[in-house]
Amino acid sequence: MGFFTNFAKLTAMGFENLVTMDTGAQLAQAQATMDALIAQNALRTEAAEGFVPATATVQRVTSTGVVVNDGVQVALELTVLLQGGASVPVHLTTVIPMVLVPRVQPGATLPVKVDPTNPSRLVLDLW
């Protein structure tokens, strides 16, 4: 008898969630994530053509809760050390492959490629 009682409760909960679900907001969030990924790929292509190498120290890592294929999207607070010796704080939201997540932790130093005219435009050079 317990199975059918639990099944009925789960069915009722499912219908309640369906009624209160904000599909428009979920679709908007998905579109924003896709737009960010497209922009990141475009920036990676641009970085191959004219960005300069630098290093970045991870100050903070925050998960955004988004999973893309075999990676997780994270928000990074970085301190970028430019070739001239100047350091610049940069916020970057990017997708990190799961296998590389242990390398992207607070205190880690990462290779990056930076736009020489705008250091806040950068890509991680992990792979």
One Martini backbone bead per residue (centre of mass of N, CA, C, O) as a GRO file, in nm:
protein
  127
    1MET     BB    1   0.053   0.065  -0.016
    2GLY     BB    2   0.300   0.270  -0.009
    3PHE     BB    3   0.353   0.305  -0.307
    4PHE     BB    4   0.081   0.447  -0.389
    5THR     BB    5   0.106   0.683  -0.197
    6ASN     BB    6   0.377   0.794  -0.304
    7PHE     BB    7   0.286   0.824  -0.597
    8ALA     BB    8   0.063   1.031  -0.543
    9LYS     BB    9   0.244   1.246  -0.415
   10LEU     BB   10   0.438   1.282  -0.658
   11THR     BB   11   0.222   1.363  -0.860
   12ALA     BB   12   0.124   1.615  -0.710
   13MET     BB   13   0.400   1.758  -0.705
   14GLY     BB   14   0.436   1.771  -1.011
   15PHE     BB   15   0.186   1.949  -1.069
   16GLU     BB   16   0.270   2.188  -0.893
   17ASN     BB   17   0.534   2.248  -1.046
   18LEU     BB   18   0.405   2.297  -1.323
   19VAL     BB   19   0.235   2.547  -1.236
   20THR     BB   20   0.497   2.715  -1.101
   21MET     BB   21   0.652   2.718  -1.353
   22ASP     BB   22   0.904   2.925  -1.522
   23THR     BB   23   0.962   2.897  -1.844
   24GLY     BB   24   1.063   3.175  -1.936
   25ALA     BB   25   1.302   3.192  -1.736
   26GLN     BB   26   1.443   2.933  -1.830
   27LEU     BB   27   1.483   3.024  -2.125
   28ALA     BB   28   1.644   3.279  -2.062
   29GLN     BB   29   1.877   3.134  -1.921
   30ALA     BB   30   1.956   2.954  -2.160
   31GLN     BB   31   2.015   3.188  -2.357
   32ALA     BB   32   2.236   3.324  -2.187
   33THR     BB   33   2.427   3.083  -2.188
   34MET     BB   34   2.459   3.059  -2.494
   35ASP     BB   35   2.567   3.344  -2.543
   36ALA     BB   36   2.820   3.309  -2.365
   37LEU     BB   37   2.942   3.071  -2.526
   38ILE     BB   38   2.966   3.217  -2.796
   39ALA     BB   39   3.147   3.447  -2.694
   40GLN     BB   40   3.376   3.265  -2.593
   41ASN     BB   41   3.445   3.140  -2.870
   42ALA     BB   42   3.510   3.408  -3.011
   43LEU     BB   43   3.737   3.489  -2.816
   44ARG     BB   44   3.919   3.244  -2.869
   45THR     BB   45   3.968   3.310  -3.167
   46GLU     BB   46   4.086   3.594  -3.115
   47ALA     BB   47   4.322   3.503  -2.927
   48ALA     BB   48   4.483   3.350  -3.151
   49GLU     BB   49   4.554   3.632  -3.307
   50GLY     BB   50   4.624   3.881  -3.048
   51PHE     BB   51   4.698   3.769  -2.789
   52VAL     BB   52   4.865   3.763  -2.477
   53PRO     BB   53   5.058   3.636  -2.251
   54ALA     BB   54   4.973   3.524  -1.913
   55THR     BB   55   4.892   3.551  -1.564
   56ALA     BB   56   4.674   3.388  -1.315
   57THR     BB   57   4.513   3.437  -1.005
   58VAL     BB   58   4.310   3.269  -0.797
   59GLN     BB   59   4.065   3.395  -0.568
   60ARG     BB   60   3.779   3.287  -0.696
   61VAL     BB   61   3.518   3.028  -0.686
   62THR     BB   62   3.201   2.996  -0.869
   63SER     BB   63   2.919   2.837  -0.909
   64THR     BB   64   2.636   2.847  -1.144
   65GLY     BB   65   2.494   2.549  -1.213
   66VAL     BB   66   2.623   2.490  -1.490
   67VAL     BB   67   2.605   2.232  -1.740
   68VAL     BB   68   2.847   2.138  -2.004
   69ASN     BB   69   2.866   1.851  -2.074
   70ASP     BB   70   3.202   1.811  -1.934
   71GLY     BB   71   3.120   2.085  -1.777
   72VAL     BB   72   3.162   2.384  -1.576
   73GLN     BB   73   3.029   2.673  -1.468
   74VAL     BB   74   3.227   2.964  -1.379
   75ALA     BB   75   3.324   3.208  -1.142
   76LEU     BB   76   3.601   3.432  -1.168
   77GLU     BB   77   3.859   3.560  -0.959
   78LEU     BB   78   4.123   3.758  -1.086
   79THR     BB   79   4.485   3.801  -1.109
   80VAL     BB   80   4.652   3.978  -1.354
   81LEU     BB   81   4.975   3.930  -1.499
   82LEU     BB   82   5.150   4.127  -1.681
   83GLN     BB   83   5.432   4.174  -1.868
   84GLY     BB   84   5.494   4.467  -1.721
   85GLY     BB   85   5.377   4.395  -1.401
   86ALA     BB   86   5.090   4.434  -1.396
   87SER     BB   87   4.785   4.427  -1.207
   88VAL     BB   88   4.455   4.271  -1.270
   89PRO     BB   89   4.127   4.264  -1.210
   90VAL     BB   90   3.916   3.972  -1.294
   91HIS     BB   91   3.611   3.873  -1.442
   92LEU     BB   92   3.511   3.522  -1.507
   93THR     BB   93   3.299   3.339  -1.728
   94THR     BB   94   3.328   2.977  -1.747
   95VAL     BB   95   3.419   2.670  -1.892
   96ILE     BB   96   3.510   2.370  -1.718
   97PRO     BB   97   3.652   2.093  -1.731
   98MET     BB   98   3.633   1.846  -1.507
   99VAL     BB   99   3.941   1.762  -1.524
  100LEU     BB  100   4.028   2.085  -1.446
  101VAL     BB  101   3.913   2.176  -1.168
  102PRO     BB  102   4.164   2.130  -0.975
  103ARG     BB  103   4.330   2.376  -1.113
  104VAL     BB  104   4.069   2.572  -1.029
  105GLN     BB  105   4.188   2.727  -0.754
  106PRO     BB  106   4.261   2.889  -0.495
  107GLY     BB  107   4.598   3.007  -0.577
  108ALA     BB  108   4.615   2.952  -0.860
  109THR     BB  109   4.817   2.935  -1.154
  110LEU     BB  110   4.734   3.066  -1.479
  111PRO     BB  111   4.711   3.050  -1.808
  112VAL     BB  112   4.680   3.331  -2.034
  113LYS     BB  113   4.492   3.538  -2.264
  114VAL     BB  114   4.539   3.884  -2.361
  115ASP     BB  115   4.421   4.184  -2.426
  116PRO     BB  116   4.629   4.455  -2.475
  117THR     BB  117   4.383   4.681  -2.464
  118ASN     BB  118   4.202   4.464  -2.266
  119PRO     BB  119   4.245   4.278  -1.980
  120SER     BB  120   3.937   4.178  -1.939
  121ARG     BB  121   4.015   4.021  -2.199
  122LEU     BB  122   4.000   3.667  -2.159
  123VAL     BB  123   4.170   3.344  -2.168
  124LEU     BB  124   4.210   3.032  -2.099
  125ASP     BB  125   4.527   2.820  -2.116
  126LEU     BB  126   4.480   2.490  -2.042
  127TRP     BB  127   4.486   2.330  -2.348
   0.00000   0.00000   0.00000
